[in-house]
Amino acid sequence: MTEDGGFRELVGTELKESEEGRAVMELRAEDRHLNPGGTVHGGAVSTLIDVSMAEALKPMIDEEERPVTIEMKVNYLEPGKPGTLVCTAKVRKSGGRITITEAEVTQQESGEVVALATGTYTRIS
């Protein structure tokens, strides 16, 4: 499977910026991402967060390793709407085995903060 394939491709996340300890990803929220209430499903938002935090960590680890989620907490502040959701993730503290990350999801069109999250990651080979 390619780096761009699999679940990320299915959901539709797109990497916009990446540097050591920081990543920005977008999700163009369409009908397929909506819940019955017409807002973006929380699972789509949490997927965007998870892949964004992992991308922030990737430049900091060895090429043969990959980041794996141990734990993630998401606070949903506003419902996501159809349009573009932007997630900015950063590494808060990197240790030998465990890394703590943070992320913020905003609705590009309005600038509203949709969700805030923290995550704990480890590296596996």
C-alpha positions as CSV (number, residue, x, y, z in Angstrom):
1,M,0.0,0.0,0.0
2,T,1.3,3.5,-0.9
3,E,1.7,6.3,1.6
4,D,-1.3,8.1,0.1
5,G,-3.5,5.0,-0.1
6,G,-5.8,3.1,2.2
7,F,-8.0,4.6,4.8
8,R,-6.7,8.2,4.5
9,E,-7.5,8.1,0.8
10,L,-11.0,6.7,1.5
11,V,-11.7,9.5,4.0
12,G,-10.1,12.2,1.8
13,T,-7.5,13.8,4.0
14,E,-4.8,15.8,2.2
15,L,-1.5,16.9,3.6
16,K,-0.9,20.6,3.0
17,E,2.2,21.4,5.1
18,S,4.7,19.3,7.0
19,E,7.8,20.1,8.9
20,E,9.5,18.6,12.0
21,G,6.9,18.6,14.8
22,R,4.1,20.3,12.8
23,A,1.6,19.3,10.1
24,V,-1.4,20.9,8.4
25,M,-4.0,18.7,6.8
26,E,-7.3,19.3,5.2
27,L,-10.5,17.4,4.7
28,R,-13.0,18.6,2.1
29,A,-16.3,17.7,3.9
30,E,-18.8,16.4,1.4
31,D,-22.2,14.6,1.7
32,R,-20.3,11.3,2.4
33,H,-18.8,12.8,5.6
34,L,-22.1,14.0,7.1
35,N,-24.2,12.5,9.8
36,P,-28.0,12.4,9.6
37,G,-28.1,15.8,11.2
38,G,-26.2,17.3,8.2
39,T,-23.0,18.1,10.0
40,V,-19.6,16.4,9.7
41,H,-19.5,13.0,11.5
42,G,-17.3,13.0,14.5
43,G,-15.4,10.0,13.2
44,A,-14.3,12.0,10.1
45,V,-13.1,14.8,12.4
46,S,-11.2,12.4,14.6
47,T,-9.7,10.7,11.6
48,L,-8.4,14.1,10.3
49,I,-7.0,14.8,13.8
50,D,-5.3,11.4,14.1
51,V,-3.6,11.4,10.7
52,S,-2.5,15.1,11.3
53,M,-0.9,14.3,14.6
54,A,0.9,11.3,13.1
55,E,2.2,13.5,10.2
56,A,3.6,16.0,12.7
57,L,5.6,13.2,14.3
58,K,6.8,11.5,11.1
59,P,9.7,13.8,10.3
60,M,11.0,13.2,13.9
61,I,11.3,9.5,13.7
62,D,13.6,7.0,11.8
63,E,12.6,6.1,8.2
64,E,11.9,2.4,9.2
65,E,9.6,3.4,12.1
66,R,6.0,4.6,12.0
67,P,3.9,6.5,14.5
68,V,1.1,4.5,16.2
69,T,-1.7,6.0,18.3
70,I,-1.8,4.9,21.9
71,E,-4.5,7.4,23.1
72,M,-6.4,10.3,21.7
73,K,-8.9,12.7,23.3
74,V,-11.1,15.0,21.2
75,N,-13.2,17.9,22.4
76,Y,-15.8,18.8,19.8
77,L,-16.6,22.5,20.2
78,E,-18.8,23.3,17.2
79,P,-20.3,21.1,14.5
80,G,-18.3,20.8,11.3
81,K,-20.1,21.9,8.2
82,P,-19.8,20.9,4.6
83,G,-16.7,22.7,3.2
84,T,-13.1,22.5,4.2
85,L,-11.9,21.5,7.7
86,V,-8.2,22.3,8.4
87,C,-6.3,20.5,11.1
88,T,-3.1,22.0,12.5
89,A,-1.1,19.5,14.6
90,K,2.1,19.9,16.6
91,V,4.3,17.8,18.8
92,R,4.1,19.1,22.3
93,K,6.7,16.7,23.9
94,S,8.8,14.0,22.3
95,G,10.4,11.4,24.4
96,G,12.2,8.1,23.8
97,R,9.1,5.9,23.4
98,I,6.1,8.3,23.9
99,T,5.2,11.5,22.2
100,I,2.5,13.9,23.1
101,T,0.8,15.9,20.4
102,E,-1.9,18.6,20.1
103,A,-4.3,19.5,17.3
104,E,-6.9,22.1,16.4
105,V,-9.5,21.7,13.7
106,T,-11.0,24.8,12.1
107,Q,-13.7,25.4,9.6
108,Q,-11.9,27.2,6.8
109,E,-14.8,29.2,5.6
110,S,-15.7,30.7,9.0
111,G,-12.6,30.3,11.1
112,E,-14.6,28.6,13.8
113,V,-12.7,26.1,16.0
114,V,-14.5,22.8,15.5
115,A,-12.4,20.6,17.7
116,L,-9.3,20.5,20.0
117,A,-7.4,17.3,20.7
118,T,-4.4,15.7,22.4
119,G,-2.8,12.4,21.5
120,T,-0.2,10.0,22.7
121,Y,1.9,8.2,20.2
122,T,4.6,5.6,20.1
123,R,6.9,4.4,17.3
124,I,7.0,0.9,16.0
125,S,9.2,-0.7,13.3
